[in-house]
Amino acid sequence: MNGKFVRHLFASFLMVSAAAGAYAQQLNYTGKVNPTPQQVVGQWQFLPVSESIFEVIVAEKAHNAITLAKNLLIERVKNFKAESAKKGDGAVTVILGELKDENIQNALNKYNVKLDKTVIPADNKQGYFIRVVKDDEKYVIIAAGTGHRGAFYAAMTLLQSIGLEKGHLILHCADINDWPVWRDRYFGDYTIPTPEQLITYLARNKVAGYACQYRREWRDFKPEELLYNKKSTWKQAFAPLKEFNDRYDLFDYMFLINIYAAAPREFPILDITKEKDVNDLIERCGYAAELGFTHIMVLADDWTPTQKGDYVCPNKSEKEWFNNSVGRAHGYLMKKVYEALKPKYPNLKFAFCPAPYSLYEHDVPGRVSHQKYLADLVKEMPKDIYVIWTGPQIRSDEVKKADYNLFVKKYAAGQKSYLWDNSGGPMPVPRWETKLYDGFEKDSDGIIFINTFVFSWPWLTPFALGTNDFLWNPRGYDAVASHQDVVEKLYGKGSYKPVKQYLEVYRALNSGDRSANFKDLDNAVSEMKKLKMDTRALEKGANMLKSKFTAVVPSLKVKKAKMPPVFDGKLDDACWADAEGFKLAAWEKGKSVNPSSGKVCHDGENLYLAFRFEHANPLKKPVIDGHDGPVYANSDGCEIFLEGEKPGGYGHLAFDHEKNLFDETKVQSLGLAWNPDWEVAVNKDNGVWTAEVKIPFKSMVPVIETPVNKGTIWRANFCRSYASEGELSCWSPTQGNSFHTTEFFGRLIFE
């Protein structure tokens, strides 16, 4: 899973009236309801509305969520300054509640309204009915939910339908039967929102799930831990959300905690054989439950240590206890967490994100060790724990039934599961276009996690709301129409025009269409700024795209050495004195980095590289080591990218100051299974460490065809990831793009 940008905001509790007022101001009327209702069983009508003749009736002992909905509807009408409807135009009375409420039953009987209650699934508490009845000179709207959340959502449908048409305030309504296909729709972020934000961005759009990701060292998570703003603790920040939900019960909160994540990786790594480590993790998950989280996901994912592509236990004691089966170790850990917390919190749901969480990107079909990991995991793990997966890829544009059968049914032995979706990137203004097979929601127990930043990155809010539109009603979903509707609900009528222009031009340019015009991209951003949109990511996206089109990359002559270097990492050999050198610069303009440099040569059979890295602070020994571990997240490391003259796949080699190696390639879907025969020698001195690298030409097959002759050209980049200082630098600066962006690879010209 991606996402190491962690931002936490202080949350303060707001009274319902203040929240309702601010909420009403932010919603723009579009004439449409989002998510798209499942069934509209009557004609849409425009009913005139005025504050003086608009009322909402709820039961005397109505659920607090229904009372909140009533207040929001009244505030919505009050907020509009429009010509008042005349008495002769008719008044509007909304009778709001749960189907079981006396006021709803009385209204259904009084107006002889028959509801087919079998239309909405019996266990779906988010479903609702709306019926419009004419009663003399007034209209009566019966808005009934199958539960209090359904009643709230019925009110939100009405709220979205109140707006101005030709200067007159109206309620655009119809008879509706509605319910979500995906029951539990979690949208993630790293921030802690306010109750007002939950109402404004989630509740009004019928989103009932919020997930907070904690991607720091897991031991640091405590109720009294200060957040990144250093002004409040977790307990202080989350208390308003717990208080809000204790009162209204409109949300399910998920907490995500990673057992290995830390960059740089300098903390003692969790040892599953140590009772204290296991109990400490149980304690952290218990903290989350006490704070009000109702669903806990424990993650191992990308940070799980590997050895030549195979997942391994990071501690010697684990290797012995679990016979080096990290799947068994993870399953055992989750069993301990589950057994300790389930009795105390019987309604708490548990999920685990395994190391191989997708199919092809992690080579599950072709690698027995990955399949064994999942088999060992589910043998140890209680059946009530969900196993998480991302589909066939890390970022899957489509999930087919065959994918589910392979990953979940076969490899995970039918363990309960649900999808972690990563399709919100990398587009700056994406829309949901992922295809999920019919019935997937049943296989996933109605649960899905959407990895996005719905609060802290405003440019992704339309994606989140459009995604919810799809998940609510997949068959009624129209990607473009939905995207337009949510954008215009957020920013006003006509605001979609520049967004659409940006999206279309960006896509064209990104696909290599040279006829597309960057000026059109800039114009779209300019228009969005006028609409008070947050365009930071859009401008950055445009600039990064431009940089790929205009990239001027460096080149190096790779001279043939008379004598190869003595492999000791000291860089005092004659070949280095004669070799052509290079320096590393910050990957993004305006950044400062510690000085780094290198040299390159060959001897006809091997490529040799020399590196010199200065560092202001002492280097720390990494906790996770071994071949194919996350060396790029260790204290200080170097990354090498090599590709043939014609693009078609590249090799990624990395090492750190402790000589831990990492290698991978996407050529022939080898991934981490590619293990070239290369060597690294390191020498450390005061404030500097140096390294010599030997890469046999023959080891680059199948990434690069050999032999190497005079005039042969390789494409390459050499980069430094100084994680302790948060510094990134490279030979060919990538202008803020990923090191993996091949357009910035320089040229090695062999002599």
ROVOFI-570156 format. One record per residue (C-alpha): residue number from 1; residue in three letters; x, y, z. Coordinates in steps of 0.5 Angstrom, whole numbers. Layout:
BEGIN
NUM,ALA,X,Y,Z .
...
REM end
This chain:
BEGIN
1,MET,0,0,0 .
2,ASN,2,7,-1 .
3,GLY,2,13,3 .
4,LYS,7,16,7 .
5,PHE,5,23,8 .
6,VAL,2,23,15 .
7,ARG,-2,29,17 .
8,HIS,-6,30,23 .
9,LEU,-11,36,25 .
10,PHE,-14,38,31 .
11,ALA,-21,37,32 .
12,SER,-26,41,36 .
13,PHE,-33,39,38 .
14,LEU,-38,44,35 .
15,MET,-45,44,37 .
16,VAL,-51,41,32 .
17,SER,-54,48,30 .
18,ALA,-47,51,28 .
19,ALA,-45,45,24 .
20,ALA,-52,45,21 .
21,GLY,-51,52,19 .
22,ALA,-44,51,16 .
23,TYR,-46,45,13 .
24,ALA,-52,48,9 .
25,GLN,-48,53,6 .
26,GLN,-43,49,3 .
27,LEU,-48,44,-1 .
28,ASN,-49,47,-8 .
29,TYR,-56,45,-11 .
30,THR,-55,41,-18 .
31,GLY,-62,38,-19 .
32,LYS,-59,31,-18 .
33,VAL,-59,26,-12 .
34,ASN,-52,23,-10 .
35,PRO,-51,17,-9 .
36,THR,-56,16,-15 .
37,PRO,-62,12,-12 .
38,GLN,-64,5,-13 .
39,GLN,-71,6,-15 .
40,VAL,-75,12,-17 .
41,VAL,-82,10,-18 .
42,GLY,-86,16,-19 .
43,GLN,-85,23,-23 .
44,TRP,-80,28,-21 .
45,GLN,-84,34,-18 .
46,PHE,-82,41,-16 .
47,LEU,-85,43,-10 .
48,PRO,-85,51,-8 .
49,VAL,-81,51,-1 .
50,SER,-81,57,4 .
51,GLU,-79,58,11 .
52,SER,-86,60,14 .
53,ILE,-89,54,11 .
54,PHE,-84,48,11 .
55,GLU,-84,44,17 .
56,VAL,-81,37,19 .
57,ILE,-84,32,24 .
58,VAL,-81,27,28 .
59,ALA,-83,22,33 .
60,GLU,-83,25,40 .
61,LYS,-77,20,42 .
62,ALA,-74,20,35 .
63,HIS,-67,17,35 .
64,ASN,-62,23,36 .
65,ALA,-59,22,28 .
66,ILE,-66,24,26 .
67,THR,-67,30,30 .
68,LEU,-60,32,27 .
69,ALA,-63,31,20 .
70,LYS,-69,35,22 .
71,ASN,-65,41,24 .
72,LEU,-60,40,18 .
73,LEU,-67,40,13 .
74,ILE,-69,47,17 .
75,GLU,-63,50,17 .
76,ARG,-62,48,9 .
77,VAL,-69,52,8 .
78,LYS,-67,58,12 .
79,ASN,-60,59,9 .
80,PHE,-63,61,2 .
81,LYS,-65,68,1 .
82,ALA,-70,67,-5 .
83,GLU,-77,69,-6 .
84,SER,-82,66,-1 .
85,ALA,-87,61,-4 .
86,LYS,-94,64,-4 .
87,LYS,-100,60,1 .
88,GLY,-103,58,-6 .
89,ASP,-97,55,-8 .
90,GLY,-98,50,-2 .
91,ALA,-94,48,4 .
92,VAL,-89,42,5 .
93,THR,-89,38,11 .
94,VAL,-84,32,12 .
95,ILE,-85,27,16 .
96,LEU,-79,24,18 .
97,GLY,-77,17,22 .
98,GLU,-76,10,22 .
99,LEU,-81,5,19 .
100,LYS,-82,3,26 .
101,ASP,-84,10,29 .
102,GLU,-91,11,31 .
103,ASN,-91,18,27 .
104,ILE,-89,14,20 .
105,GLN,-94,9,21 .
106,ASN,-99,14,23 .
107,ALA,-98,17,16 .
108,LEU,-97,11,12 .
109,ASN,-104,9,15 .
110,LYS,-107,16,14 .
111,TYR,-105,17,7 .
112,ASN,-106,10,5 .
113,VAL,-99,9,3 .
114,LYS,-97,2,1 .
115,LEU,-89,0,2 .
116,ASP,-86,-6,-1 .
117,LYS,-82,-7,5 .
118,THR,-78,-13,1 .
119,VAL,-75,-9,-4 .
120,ILE,-70,-7,1 .
121,PRO,-66,-12,4 .
122,ALA,-68,-14,11 .
123,ASP,-61,-13,14 .
124,ASN,-60,-6,11 .
125,LYS,-61,-1,16 .
126,GLN,-59,5,11 .
127,GLY,-65,4,6 .
128,TYR,-70,8,6 .
129,PHE,-77,10,3 .
130,ILE,-79,17,0 .
131,ARG,-87,18,-2 .
132,VAL,-90,25,-4 .
133,VAL,-97,26,-2 .
134,LYS,-102,32,-4 .
135,ASP,-106,34,2 .
136,ASP,-111,39,0 .
137,GLU,-106,45,-1 .
138,LYS,-100,42,2 .
139,TYR,-95,37,0 .
140,VAL,-93,31,5 .
141,ILE,-87,28,4 .
142,ILE,-86,21,8 .
143,ALA,-79,20,9 .
144,ALA,-78,13,13 .
145,GLY,-71,9,14 .
146,THR,-70,2,15 .
147,GLY,-66,4,21 .
148,HIS,-64,11,24 .
149,ARG,-58,11,19 .
150,GLY,-63,10,13 .
151,ALA,-68,16,16 .
152,PHE,-62,20,16 .
153,TYR,-60,19,9 .
154,ALA,-67,20,7 .
155,ALA,-67,27,10 .
156,MET,-60,28,6 .
157,THR,-64,26,-1 .
158,LEU,-69,31,1 .
159,LEU,-63,36,3 .
160,GLN,-59,35,-3 .
161,SER,-66,37,-7 .
162,ILE,-67,43,-4 .
163,GLY,-65,49,-8 .
164,LEU,-66,55,-13 .
165,GLU,-70,54,-20 .
166,LYS,-70,61,-23 .
167,GLY,-70,65,-17 .
168,HIS,-75,61,-13 .
169,LEU,-74,56,-7 .
170,ILE,-76,49,-9 .
171,LEU,-76,42,-7 .
172,HIS,-74,37,-13 .
173,CYS,-77,30,-10 .
174,ALA,-80,24,-13 .
175,ASP,-82,17,-10 .
176,ILE,-76,13,-8 .
177,ASN,-74,6,-6 .
178,ASP,-66,7,-4 .
179,TRP,-61,3,-1 .
180,PRO,-53,1,-1 .
181,VAL,-51,-5,-5 .
182,TRP,-44,-4,-1 .
183,ARG,-46,-4,6 .
184,ASP,-40,-2,9 .
185,ARG,-36,4,5 .
186,TYR,-30,6,9 .
187,PHE,-26,12,6 .
188,GLY,-19,13,9 .
189,ASP,-14,19,11 .
190,TYR,-9,20,16 .
191,THR,-12,26,19 .
192,ILE,-17,27,25 .
193,PRO,-23,31,22 .
194,THR,-28,35,26 .
195,PRO,-36,32,27 .
196,GLU,-37,38,22 .
197,GLN,-33,35,17 .
198,LEU,-36,28,18 .
199,ILE,-43,31,16 .
200,THR,-41,36,11 .
201,TYR,-37,31,7 .
202,LEU,-39,24,9 .
203,ALA,-46,24,12 .
204,ARG,-49,28,7 .
205,ASN,-47,24,2 .
206,LYS,-49,18,5 .
207,VAL,-42,15,7 .
208,ALA,-42,11,14 .
209,GLY,-35,9,14 .
210,TYR,-29,13,16 .
211,ALA,-22,10,17 .
212,CYS,-16,13,20 .
213,GLN,-9,11,18 .
214,TYR,-3,10,23 .
215,ARG,3,9,19 .
216,ARG,8,11,24 .
217,GLU,12,6,29 .
218,TRP,6,2,32 .
219,ARG,9,3,39 .
220,ASP,8,10,39 .
221,PHE,1,10,39 .
222,LYS,-2,12,45 .
223,PRO,-8,16,47 .
224,GLU,-3,21,50 .
225,GLU,1,21,44 .
226,LEU,2,28,41 .
227,LEU,0,29,34 .
228,TYR,4,32,29 .
229,ASN,2,39,30 .
230,LYS,4,38,37 .
231,LYS,-2,41,40 .
232,SER,-7,36,42 .
233,THR,-6,28,44 .
234,TRP,-10,23,40 .
235,LYS,-15,22,46 .
236,GLN,-16,30,46 .
237,ALA,-17,30,38 .
238,PHE,-21,24,37 .
239,ALA,-26,25,43 .
240,PRO,-31,29,39 .
241,LEU,-32,24,34 .
242,LYS,-33,19,39 .
243,GLU,-38,24,43 .
244,PHE,-41,25,36 .
245,ASN,-42,18,35 .
246,ASP,-44,16,41 .
247,ARG,-50,21,41 .
248,TYR,-52,20,33 .
249,ASP,-49,13,31 .
250,LEU,-48,15,24 .
251,PHE,-41,12,23 .
252,ASP,-37,6,23 .
253,TYR,-29,8,25 .
254,MET,-24,4,23 .
255,PHE,-17,4,25 .
256,LEU,-11,2,21 .
257,ILE,-4,0,25 .
258,ASN,2,-3,21 .
259,ILE,7,-7,25 .
260,TYR,13,-6,21 .
261,ALA,12,1,18 .
262,ALA,17,6,20 .
263,ALA,22,11,16 .
264,PRO,27,11,17 .
265,ARG,27,4,20 .
266,GLU,31,5,26 .
267,PHE,26,2,32 .
268,PRO,27,-5,35 .
269,ILE,22,-9,30 .
270,LEU,17,-13,33 .
271,ASP,18,-20,35 .
272,ILE,12,-24,35 .
273,THR,15,-29,40 .
274,LYS,16,-24,45 .
275,GLU,10,-24,50 .
276,LYS,11,-16,52 .
277,ASP,11,-15,44 .
278,VAL,5,-18,43 .
279,ASN,2,-15,49 .
280,ASP,4,-8,47 .
281,LEU,1,-9,40 .
282,ILE,-6,-12,44 .
283,GLU,-5,-6,48 .
284,ARG,-5,-1,42 .
285,CYS,-11,-4,39 .
286,GLY,-15,-4,45 .
287,TYR,-13,4,46 .
288,ALA,-16,4,39 .
289,ALA,-23,1,41 .
290,GLU,-23,5,47 .
291,LEU,-23,11,43 .
292,GLY,-29,9,39 .
293,PHE,-26,5,33 .
294,THR,-30,-1,31 .
295,HIS,-26,-4,26 .
296,ILE,-19,-5,27 .
297,MET,-14,-7,21 .
298,VAL,-7,-9,23 .
299,LEU,-2,-9,17 .
300,ALA,4,-12,15 .
301,ASP,4,-11,7 .
302,ASP,10,-8,4 .
303,TRP,14,-7,10 .
304,THR,15,-15,11 .
305,PRO,22,-17,11 .
306,THR,24,-21,5 .
307,GLN,30,-25,3 .
308,LYS,31,-26,-5 .
309,GLY,24,-24,-6 .
310,ASP,21,-29,-1 .
311,TYR,18,-26,6 .
312,VAL,22,-28,12 .
313,CYS,21,-27,19 .
314,PRO,26,-22,22 .
315,ASN,28,-25,28 .
316,LYS,32,-31,30 .
317,SER,27,-33,35 .
318,GLU,21,-33,30 .
319,LYS,25,-37,25 .
320,GLU,26,-42,30 .
321,TRP,19,-42,33 .
322,PHE,15,-41,27 .
323,ASN,20,-45,22 .
324,ASN,21,-39,19 .
325,SER,14,-38,16 .
326,VAL,12,-31,17 .
327,GLY,5,-33,15 .
328,ARG,5,-37,21 .
329,ALA,8,-32,25 .
330,HIS,3,-27,23 .
331,GLY,-3,-31,24 .
332,TYR,-1,-33,31 .
333,LEU,0,-25,32 .
334,MET,-7,-24,30 .
335,LYS,-10,-30,34 .
336,LYS,-7,-27,40 .
337,VAL,-10,-20,39 .
338,TYR,-17,-23,37 .
339,GLU,-17,-27,43 .
340,ALA,-15,-22,48 .
341,LEU,-20,-16,45 .
342,LYS,-26,-20,42 .
343,PRO,-29,-22,49 .
344,LYS,-28,-15,52 .
345,TYR,-31,-11,45 .
346,PRO,-35,-17,42 .
347,ASN,-38,-12,36 .
348,LEU,-30,-10,34 .
349,LYS,-29,-13,27 .
350,PHE,-21,-15,26 .
351,ALA,-18,-15,19 .
352,PHE,-11,-16,17 .
353,CYS,-7,-14,11 .
354,PRO,-2,-19,9 .
355,ALA,5,-19,6 .
356,PRO,3,-21,-1 .
357,TYR,-4,-17,-2 .
358,SER,-5,-18,-9 .
359,LEU,-4,-23,-15 .
360,TYR,1,-21,-20 .
361,GLU,4,-15,-18 .
362,HIS,7,-20,-12 .
363,ASP,8,-26,-17 .
364,VAL,3,-30,-13 .
365,PRO,1,-35,-18 .
366,GLY,8,-36,-20 .
367,ARG,11,-36,-13 .
368,VAL,10,-42,-8 .
369,SER,13,-38,-2 .
370,HIS,7,-33,-3 .
371,GLN,2,-38,-4 .
372,LYS,5,-42,2 .
373,TYR,5,-35,6 .
374,LEU,-3,-34,5 .
375,ALA,-4,-42,7 .
376,ASP,0,-42,13 .
377,LEU,-3,-35,15 .
378,VAL,-10,-37,15 .
379,LYS,-9,-44,18 .
380,GLU,-7,-40,24 .
381,MET,-12,-34,24 .
382,PRO,-19,-34,27 .
383,LYS,-24,-35,21 .
384,ASP,-27,-29,24 .
385,ILE,-21,-24,21 .
386,TYR,-22,-21,15 .
387,VAL,-16,-22,10 .
388,ILE,-15,-16,6 .
389,TRP,-13,-16,-2 .
390,THR,-12,-10,-7 .
391,GLY,-14,-15,-13 .
392,PRO,-10,-17,-19 .
393,GLN,-5,-11,-18 .
394,ILE,-3,-6,-13 .
395,ARG,-7,-1,-16 .
396,SER,-13,-5,-20 .
397,ASP,-17,-2,-25 .
398,GLU,-21,-9,-25 .
399,VAL,-23,-14,-21 .
400,LYS,-26,-21,-24 .
401,LYS,-29,-27,-20 .
402,ALA,-23,-31,-23 .
403,ASP,-18,-26,-19 .
404,TYR,-23,-27,-13 .
405,ASN,-23,-35,-13 .
406,LEU,-15,-35,-14 .
407,PHE,-13,-30,-9 .
408,VAL,-19,-31,-3 .
409,LYS,-22,-38,-5 .
410,LYS,-15,-42,-7 .
411,TYR,-9,-38,-4 .
412,ALA,-13,-36,3 .
413,ALA,-17,-42,3 .
414,GLY,-24,-38,3 .
415,GLN,-22,-34,9 .
416,LYS,-27,-28,10 .
417,SER,-24,-22,6 .
418,TYR,-25,-15,3 .
419,LEU,-22,-10,-2 .
420,TRP,-17,-5,-1 .
421,ASP,-18,0,-7 .
422,ASN,-12,4,-9 .
423,SER,-15,7,-16 .
424,GLY,-15,14,-13 .
425,GLY,-9,16,-16 .
426,PRO,-4,18,-19 .
427,MET,-9,23,-23 .
428,PRO,-9,29,-19 .
429,VAL,-17,30,-21 .
430,PRO,-19,22,-21 .
431,ARG,-26,19,-22 .
432,TRP,-28,12,-20 .
433,GLU,-28,8,-26 .
434,THR,-26,1,-23 .
435,LYS,-30,-5,-25 .
436,LEU,-32,-10,-20 .
437,TYR,-36,-16,-22 .
438,ASP,-43,-17,-20 .
439,GLY,-44,-20,-13 .
440,PHE,-37,-18,-11 .
441,GLU,-40,-14,-5 .
442,LYS,-43,-21,-3 .
443,ASP,-36,-24,-3 .
444,SER,-33,-18,1 .
445,ASP,-39,-18,6 .
446,GLY,-41,-12,4 .
447,ILE,-34,-8,6 .
448,ILE,-29,-4,2 .
449,PHE,-24,0,4 .
450,ILE,-22,6,-1 .
451,ASN,-15,9,0 .
452,THR,-16,16,-1 .
453,PHE,-15,23,3 .
454,VAL,-22,25,3 .
455,PHE,-21,31,8 .
456,SER,-13,33,8 .
457,TRP,-13,33,0 .
458,PRO,-19,37,-2 .
459,TRP,-17,35,-10 .
460,LEU,-19,28,-8 .
461,THR,-26,29,-5 .
462,PRO,-30,29,-11 .
463,PHE,-26,22,-13 .
464,ALA,-29,19,-6 .
465,LEU,-36,22,-7 .
466,GLY,-36,19,-14 .
467,THR,-33,13,-11 .
468,ASN,-39,12,-6 .
469,ASP,-44,14,-12 .
470,PHE,-41,7,-15 .
471,LEU,-41,3,-9 .
472,TRP,-48,5,-7 .
473,ASN,-51,4,-14 .
474,PRO,-46,0,-19 .
475,ARG,-52,-1,-24 .
476,GLY,-54,6,-24 .
477,TYR,-47,9,-24 .
478,ASP,-45,14,-30 .
479,ALA,-37,16,-28 .
480,VAL,-37,23,-32 .
481,ALA,-44,25,-30 .
482,SER,-43,23,-23 .
483,HIS,-36,27,-23 .
484,GLN,-39,33,-25 .
485,ASP,-45,32,-20 .
486,VAL,-40,32,-14 .
487,VAL,-36,37,-17 .
488,GLU,-41,42,-18 .
489,LYS,-44,40,-11 .
490,LEU,-38,42,-8 .
491,TYR,-36,48,-12 .
492,GLY,-42,51,-16 .
493,LYS,-45,50,-22 .
494,GLY,-41,51,-28 .
495,SER,-35,49,-24 .
496,TYR,-34,42,-28 .
497,LYS,-32,45,-34 .
498,PRO,-25,47,-32 .
499,VAL,-24,40,-28 .
500,LYS,-26,36,-35 .
501,GLN,-22,40,-39 .
502,TYR,-16,39,-34 .
503,LEU,-17,31,-34 .
504,GLU,-18,30,-41 .
505,VAL,-12,34,-43 .
506,TYR,-8,31,-37 .
507,ARG,-10,24,-40 .
508,ALA,-8,26,-47 .
509,LEU,-1,29,-45 .
510,ASN,0,23,-40 .
511,SER,-1,18,-46 .
512,GLY,4,21,-50 .
513,ASP,-1,25,-55 .
514,ARG,4,31,-57 .
515,SER,-2,34,-60 .
516,ALA,-5,36,-53 .
517,ASN,-3,43,-51 .
518,PHE,0,45,-44 .
519,LYS,-3,52,-45 .
520,ASP,-10,48,-44 .
521,LEU,-8,45,-38 .
522,ASP,-6,52,-35 .
523,ASN,-12,55,-37 .
524,ALA,-16,50,-33 .
525,VAL,-12,51,-27 .
526,SER,-13,58,-28 .
527,GLU,-21,58,-28 .
528,MET,-21,53,-22 .
529,LYS,-17,58,-18 .
530,LYS,-22,63,-19 .
531,LEU,-27,58,-17 .
532,LYS,-23,58,-10 .
533,MET,-21,50,-11 .
534,ASP,-15,48,-8 .
535,THR,-10,47,-14 .
536,ARG,-4,45,-11 .
537,ALA,-4,38,-13 .
538,LEU,-6,40,-20 .
539,GLU,-1,45,-21 .
540,LYS,4,40,-19 .
541,GLY,2,35,-23 .
542,ALA,2,39,-29 .
543,ASN,9,42,-28 .
544,MET,11,34,-27 .
545,LEU,8,32,-33 .
546,LYS,11,38,-37 .
547,SER,18,36,-34 .
548,LYS,17,29,-37 .
549,PHE,16,32,-44 .
550,THR,22,37,-43 .
551,ALA,27,33,-40 .
552,VAL,34,34,-42 .
553,VAL,38,28,-39 .
554,PRO,46,28,-37 .
555,SER,50,23,-40 .
556,LEU,57,19,-38 .
557,LYS,62,16,-42 .
558,VAL,64,9,-39 .
559,LYS,71,8,-40 .
560,LYS,74,2,-40 .
561,ALA,79,1,-34 .
562,LYS,86,-2,-35 .
563,MET,85,-6,-29 .
564,PRO,79,-7,-25 .
565,PRO,79,-4,-18 .
566,VAL,81,-8,-11 .
567,PHE,74,-9,-8 .
568,ASP,74,-5,-1 .
569,GLY,70,1,-2 .
570,LYS,76,6,-1 .
571,LEU,76,9,-8 .
572,ASP,83,9,-8 .
573,ASP,84,5,-15 .
574,ALA,88,8,-21 .
575,CYS,81,6,-25 .
576,TRP,77,11,-21 .
577,ALA,82,17,-22 .
578,ASP,81,16,-30 .
579,ALA,74,15,-29 .
580,GLU,68,20,-31 .
581,GLY,65,23,-25 .
582,PHE,58,25,-23 .
583,LYS,54,29,-18 .
584,LEU,48,28,-15 .
585,ALA,43,34,-14 .
586,ALA,36,34,-10 .
587,TRP,31,30,-14 .
588,GLU,26,37,-13 .
589,LYS,28,44,-14 .
590,GLY,29,48,-8 .
591,LYS,31,43,-4 .
592,SER,38,42,0 .
593,VAL,42,35,0 .
594,ASN,48,33,3 .
595,PRO,54,32,-2 .
596,SER,54,26,-6 .
597,SER,58,24,-12 .
598,GLY,60,18,-16 .
599,LYS,64,15,-22 .
600,VAL,63,9,-27 .
601,CYS,68,5,-31 .
602,HIS,68,-2,-34 .
603,ASP,72,-8,-36 .
604,GLY,69,-11,-41 .
605,GLU,65,-16,-37 .
606,ASN,63,-12,-31 .
607,LEU,60,-5,-30 .
608,TYR,63,-1,-24 .
609,LEU,61,4,-20 .
610,ALA,64,8,-14 .
611,PHE,60,13,-9 .
612,ARG,62,18,-4 .
613,PHE,56,20,1 .
614,GLU,57,25,6 .
615,HIS,53,26,12 .
616,ALA,52,31,18 .
617,ASN,49,26,23 .
618,PRO,52,19,25 .
619,LEU,49,13,21 .
620,LYS,45,8,25 .
621,LYS,45,1,24 .
622,PRO,38,-1,20 .
623,VAL,33,-6,24 .
624,ILE,31,-10,18 .
625,ASP,37,-13,14 .
626,GLY,38,-18,9 .
627,HIS,37,-19,1 .
628,ASP,31,-15,-1 .
629,GLY,29,-12,5 .
630,PRO,27,-4,5 .
631,VAL,34,-2,4 .
632,TYR,31,5,1 .
633,ALA,28,6,8 .
634,ASN,34,5,12 .
635,SER,38,10,15 .
636,ASP,42,12,8 .
637,GLY,42,8,2 .
638,CYS,43,8,-6 .
639,GLU,39,6,-11 .
640,ILE,41,4,-18 .
641,PHE,36,4,-24 .
642,LEU,39,1,-31 .
643,GLU,35,0,-37 .
644,GLY,37,-2,-45 .
645,GLU,37,3,-50 .
646,LYS,30,2,-52 .
647,PRO,25,2,-46 .
648,GLY,22,-4,-44 .
649,GLY,23,-5,-37 .
650,TYR,29,-4,-32 .
651,GLY,33,-7,-26 .
652,HIS,32,-3,-20 .
653,LEU,38,-5,-15 .
654,ALA,39,-2,-8 .
655,PHE,44,-2,-2 .
656,ASP,45,1,4 .
657,HIS,51,3,9 .
658,GLU,51,-4,12 .
659,LYS,51,-7,5 .
660,ASN,44,-10,5 .
661,LEU,42,-11,-2 .
662,PHE,35,-10,-6 .
663,ASP,34,-12,-13 .
664,GLU,27,-12,-17 .
665,THR,25,-12,-24 .
666,LYS,18,-11,-28 .
667,VAL,21,-15,-34 .
668,GLN,17,-21,-35 .
669,SER,14,-20,-29 .
670,LEU,20,-23,-25 .
671,GLY,19,-17,-20 .
672,LEU,23,-19,-13 .
673,ALA,24,-26,-16 .
674,TRP,30,-23,-21 .
675,ASN,36,-24,-17 .
676,PRO,42,-22,-21 .
677,ASP,49,-23,-19 .
678,TRP,52,-17,-16 .
679,GLU,57,-14,-11 .
680,VAL,58,-8,-6 .
681,ALA,64,-6,-2 .
682,VAL,63,-1,3 .
683,ASN,68,3,7 .
684,LYS,66,8,13 .
685,ASP,70,14,15 .
686,ASN,68,21,19 .
687,GLY,62,24,16 .
688,VAL,63,20,10 .
689,TRP,62,13,7 .
690,THR,64,10,0 .
691,ALA,62,4,-4 .
692,GLU,64,0,-10 .
693,VAL,59,-4,-14 .
694,LYS,60,-9,-19 .
695,ILE,55,-11,-24 .
696,PRO,57,-17,-29 .
697,PHE,54,-15,-35 .
698,LYS,51,-22,-36 .
699,SER,47,-22,-29 .
700,MET,43,-16,-33 .
701,VAL,40,-21,-37 .
702,PRO,34,-21,-39 .
703,VAL,33,-14,-37 .
704,ILE,39,-12,-42 .
705,GLU,41,-16,-47 .
706,THR,49,-17,-47 .
707,PRO,55,-17,-49 .
708,VAL,57,-9,-49 .
709,ASN,61,-6,-54 .
710,LYS,64,0,-56 .
711,GLY,58,5,-57 .
712,THR,53,1,-53 .
713,ILE,48,6,-49 .
714,TRP,45,4,-43 .
715,ARG,39,8,-40 .
716,ALA,41,10,-32 .
717,ASN,40,14,-26 .
718,PHE,43,14,-19 .
719,CYS,40,16,-13 .
720,ARG,41,17,-6 .
721,SER,35,16,-1 .
722,TYR,38,19,6 .
723,ALA,32,17,10 .
724,SER,35,19,17 .
725,GLU,35,26,14 .
726,GLY,29,26,9 .
727,GLU,33,27,3 .
728,LEU,33,25,-4 .
729,SER,38,26,-9 .
730,CYS,40,23,-16 .
731,TRP,44,24,-22 .
732,SER,39,26,-27 .
733,PRO,34,30,-23 .
734,THR,27,28,-23 .
735,GLN,23,34,-22 .
736,GLY,19,32,-16 .
737,ASN,17,25,-20 .
738,SER,19,18,-17 .
739,PHE,26,16,-18 .
740,HIS,22,10,-23 .
741,THR,20,15,-28 .
742,THR,24,13,-34 .
743,GLU,24,19,-38 .
744,PHE,29,22,-33 .
745,PHE,34,16,-34 .
746,GLY,41,19,-36 .
747,ARG,45,16,-42 .
748,LEU,51,11,-40 .
749,ILE,56,11,-47 .
750,PHE,61,5,-47 .
751,GLU,67,6,-50 .
REM end
